[in-house]
Amino acid sequence: MVFANIECLLLLLLLVPYIIWYVLKQRTSEATLQISDAHVYAKTPKSYKNYLLHVPFVLRIVALTLIIVVLARPQTTDSWQNSEIEGIDIMLAIDVSTSMLAQDLKPDRLEAAKTVAAEFINGRPNDNIGITLFAGESFTQCPLTVDHAVLLNLLKNVKCGLIQDGTAIGVGMANAVAHLKDSKAKSKVVILLTDGVNNRGDVSPMTAAEIAKQYGIRVYTIGVGANGMAPYPLQIGNTVQYINTPVELDEKMLTDIAATTEGNYFRATSNSKLEEVYRQIDKLERTKLNVREFSKREEEYRWFALAALLCLLAEVLLRNTILKKIP
């Protein structure tokens, strides 16, 4: 909670001499009813009114305090501060074709890619990062965002079978480029991860690479898969059998894409190699991003004003009923 007129709180200092005056007055005050001998009243039990004698004064002090707080205008605020941070805009383009279920990486290619991508995201808290998925077609799982908690939650839900099967590398890259082309960041990057050969889509990978180049977007390509053969799970009835399938990866195309956009091509044949690839990409240059300030304030004086009014009413009620003085 903050105060719009915090200087008004200095008025609380005026209550100190008022309290001192009240205490001194009570010590020097004389009884209004004089009797010759009070001995007969010595053992008379005290009335409850004796304990309430100073309650009106306490209520008045509390009311004055609350009134001063109201004058200071208490407010609650919900805001993000303006800040300048270092970061770049990154789109992760991830292949989710069924071939990503091959288990040459553990537990399979897709899960290994998700795990390493999550570590990469956690290591770059200042970056705008988004996720594009592609197989036979492409869609955006998460647009560019600095809310990495949401991003990681959406990354967990990535799995094979979400879209038509196939490998449309050009379409996936074009989708990622579309999210970066209007970015004001000096560094715009697509990290494209695939394990196959382009066999679907209306946009060729090299056409998408040329478009990325025109917008100053670098594409880092990652080819996933061991050399030779890889175990692939095949559903047969109620059981899953593993068959060895050849690893088909168009490394020349991925190398050409990276070269066209001034990026780099990496080959990840194991989990450790994939982690090393992301560590190398993590060394990218950083540029400044401005985070816009959002501020929302609400006045909270109403509850203090209501409490002050209740204290004043209680004081008046006590002084004119059970604590009423005889003139």
C-alpha positions, 0 to 999 in steps of 0.5 A: 500500500502507498499514500498519494499524500504521504506528507499528511501523515505528519499530522499524526505528530499533533496527536502526541501533545493532545494525548499528553494534555489529556493525561495531565488533565486527568491527574489535576482534575478535581471531583465535581461532587464533594463529600465530607467523608468517603470512608463508607465507600471504600469497600464498594466495588467499582462499577464497569463505568470506571473501566470505560472512563477513558474509552471515549478518548481512545475512540477519538484518538483512533478516529483522528488517526484514521481521518489523517490516514484518509487525508493521506489517500492510501492506495493499492497498486498493481504494476510492472516497472519500466526496465531495459533488459538484454535479450533477443527474439527467438522462435523454436520450430520443433518437428512433431512428426511421428518419426520423432518417437524414435528412441535413439535419443532417450526416452525418445527424440521429441521428449529429449528435445522438449527437455533440452528446450526447457533448460534453454528457455530457463537459461534465457529469462530476458528473451522473447521466446515462442514455439512453432510446431510442424509436421505435415502442416504447422501451427503456433503453440505459443507466440513470442512472450517473456512469460516463460511459465506459460511457455514452459507449460505449453511446451509440456503439452507438445506431442506427436499426433497433434497435426497431420503427419509428414515433414513440412520444414519450409512451412514450419520455418515460414510460420516462425519467420512470420512471428519475427518479421515485425520484431524491433529486436536487433537479433531475431533467431529461429531454432529449427529442430527436425529429424527428417526430409522435407516432404510436405507443404507449399513452401520450400525450405530454401524459399522460407530461408530467403524470406528469413534472410530478407527480414534479417532473421538467422536460422539455426538448424538442428538435425536430430538422430543417430547415424545409421538405424534407430529403434522406432515403436510400432503398435501391433494390436495391444503390444508395442514392438520396436523395429530398426528404421533408417535415419533419413536426414537432409543435412545438406538442406539444413546446412544450406538454410543455415548458410543462407541466413548466416546461422549454423547447422548442428547435428545432435546424435545423442542427448548430450550432443543435443544439450551441447548444441543448445549451449552453443546457441545460448552464446548468441548476442544479446540486444536491449528490450524495453519492458513497458510499464503498467500501473493500476492504482485503487483508492483504499480510503473508504474503509478507513473513513468508515472505521473513523465514522464508527469510532466517532459514533461510538464515542458520542454514544458512550458520552451521551448514555452510560458515561453521560456527565451530570452538569 
